[in-house]
Amino acid sequence: MKLKDCHNISDLRKAAEKRLPAAMFHYIDGAAGDEWTIKHNTNSFEQYEVIPNYLVDVDKIDTSTKVLGTQIDWPYICSPTGYHRLFHHEGEVAAANAASDMGTIFCLSTLSTTTIEEVAEKSKGPKVFQIYVLKDRSISVEYIERCKAANYDALCLTIDVPVNGRRERDLRTGMTVPPKLTLKSYLNIASKFDWTLNYLTHPPTPSMVNIEHRLKDAANDISVMDFMNSQFDRTVTWKDAEWMIGQWDKAFAVKGILSVEDAKRAKDIGASAIMISNHGGRQLDGCPAPFEMLKEIRDAVGDSIEIIVDGGIRRGIHVIKALAMGANACMGGRPYLYGLSVGGYKGAKYALQLLKDEVEQSMILTGVKNVSELNRSFLRRPGE
Ligand SMILES: Cc1cc2nc3c(=O)[nH]c(=O)nc-3n(C[C@H](O)[C@H](O)[C@H](O)COP(=O)(O)O)c2cc1C
């Protein structure tokens, strides 16, 4: 399936499934437990309809906005996601350049397969580093210093991983980083000729490059993945988040907010943005969809803090609904990952272009010239 035959994100997902070995595809596509939350993320947008106004001059529309201290061409940014070079050898640099060429922000994950510095050096657009408060605080401090030196525009602290969610598809496929070639996975991987060729001809094996150098200090012969998992700290509290904000002097977002209480806490400790997110359904299965919590959270925190929403956004109209409900911008992970998996830089850019075109078309059809005009009067909940 070629990129040009993909007419929406769902088509790109199917193309990614065809190209990737099962372990990689399901790592991207899968979620926690019964995967109730991931389904709910997209379905939640159906609870509202958009009411258009016609005979409005929409010859020229403006989709630009400012978030995380950066002016972007349209209100959608790339969520942080790990292990890009497992999906395509061009990896995070390709995704960052796709974001930059599409006029938006790229968030680099702590679990990236390209270093903080290399992404900064090889991509020109605005960048956010996604960080954790790790058990060994000196690692978090090191990341902050490296982001300052590499001139990242913002930090986003992910708070919804006191422990990894139980992703059962990964247990079934035996997903590991780097991939382990059991007979079953070898047969599956070998059947994906294009991916295998790229993987074998682009050494070294992708790994968690931002953390690797710390391994030598770790006890015993521990794998990078086990070391990283051992660094997730269940004792982290809002005091640690406040400490981290104090270490950074640019925009700071707290990612993984779902409750009104946490949104207020993030505001109280000085975050400039909150990212309403359930990690794309990969952590607590059974928690609400981000879009569902947006109204309550915006009403509770007021306008003085930016709100970015991610989870289940697959259509431009989802972005319009979120903005009308009170978000400053949206984000997404899987859409650009499906694209990256299919075609590297070109594929990631293609995914973003599909979404951007849909946002523009939905704005024109809604009768809105500027994203700042969107408000709740455009939304209707059937039956209310
Ligand atoms: C393959 C994959 C890896 C991810 N890795 C991270 C990560 O390292 N850090 C993080 O904060 N969120 C991570 N996320 C969650 C995303 O940042 C984002 O919240 C989620 O993908 C949004 O849902 P969507 O995929 O439906 O757009 C990951 C998501 C996926 C699909």
The ligand as an SDF file (V2000), in Angstrom:
LIG
                    3D

 31 33  0  0  0  0  0  0  0  0999 V2000
    4.3400    3.8320   20.5770 C   0  0  0  0  0  0  0  0  0  0  0  0
    4.0650    4.8840   21.6090 C   0  0  0  0  0  0  0  0  0  0  0  0
    5.0880    5.2790   22.4700 C   0  0  0  0  0  0  0  0  0  0  0  0
    4.8520    6.2830   23.4100 C   0  0  0  0  0  0  0  0  0  0  0  0
    5.8930    6.7010   24.2010 N   0  0  0  0  0  0  0  0  0  0  0  0
    5.6830    7.7180   25.0760 C   0  0  0  0  0  0  0  0  0  0  0  0
    6.7670    8.2410   25.8370 C   0  0  0  0  0  0  0  0  0  0  0  0
    7.9030    7.7890   25.7210 O   0  0  0  0  0  0  0  0  0  0  0  0
    6.4920    9.2610   26.6970 N   0  0  0  0  0  0  0  0  0  0  0  0
    5.2290    9.7950   26.8460 C   0  0  0  0  0  0  0  0  0  0  0  0
    5.0330   10.7190   27.6290 O   0  0  0  0  0  0  0  0  0  0  0  0
    4.1970    9.3210   26.1210 N   0  0  0  0  0  0  0  0  0  0  0  0
    4.3920    8.3060   25.2480 C   0  0  0  0  0  0  0  0  0  0  0  0
    3.3420    7.8530   24.4960 N   0  0  0  0  0  0  0  0  0  0  0  0
    2.0150    8.4970   24.6220 C   0  0  0  0  0  0  0  0  0  0  0  0
    1.9180    9.6730   23.6390 C   0  0  0  0  0  0  0  0  0  0  0  0
    2.7330   10.7360   24.0320 O   0  0  0  0  0  0  0  0  0  0  0  0
    0.4670   10.2000   23.5460 C   0  0  0  0  0  0  0  0  0  0  0  0
    0.0140   10.5470   24.8210 O   0  0  0  0  0  0  0  0  0  0  0  0
   -0.4840    9.2280   22.8880 C   0  0  0  0  0  0  0  0  0  0  0  0
    0.1260    8.5860   21.8040 O   0  0  0  0  0  0  0  0  0  0  0  0
   -1.7320    9.9670   22.4160 C   0  0  0  0  0  0  0  0  0  0  0  0
   -2.6580    9.1110   21.8490 O   0  0  0  0  0  0  0  0  0  0  0  0
   -2.7870    8.8450   20.2660 P   0  0  0  0  0  0  0  0  0  0  0  0
   -1.6870    7.8890   19.9380 O   0  0  0  0  0  0  0  0  0  0  0  0
   -4.1290    8.2380   20.1540 O   0  0  0  0  0  0  0  0  0  0  0  0
   -2.6300   10.1480   19.5620 O   0  0  0  0  0  0  0  0  0  0  0  0
    3.5560    6.8450   23.5470 C   0  0  0  0  0  0  0  0  0  0  0  0
    2.5340    6.4440   22.6720 C   0  0  0  0  0  0  0  0  0  0  0  0
    2.7750    5.4760   21.7080 C   0  0  0  0  0  0  0  0  0  0  0  0
    1.6670    5.0780   20.7760 C   0  0  0  0  0  0  0  0  0  0  0  0
  1  2  1  0
  2  3  1  0
  2 30  2  0
  3  4  2  0
  4  5  1  0
  4 28  1  0
  5  6  2  0
  6  7  1  0
  6 13  1  0
  7  8  2  0
  7  9  1  0
  9 10  1  0
 10 11  2  0
 10 12  1  0
 12 13  2  0
 13 14  1  0
 14 15  1  0
 14 28  1  0
 15 16  1  0
 16 17  1  0
 16 18  1  0
 18 19  1  0
 18 20  1  0
 20 21  1  0
 20 22  1  0
 22 23  1  0
 23 24  1  0
 24 25  2  0
 24 26  1  0
 24 27  1  0
 28 29  2  0
 29 30  1  0
 30 31  1  0
M  END
$$$$
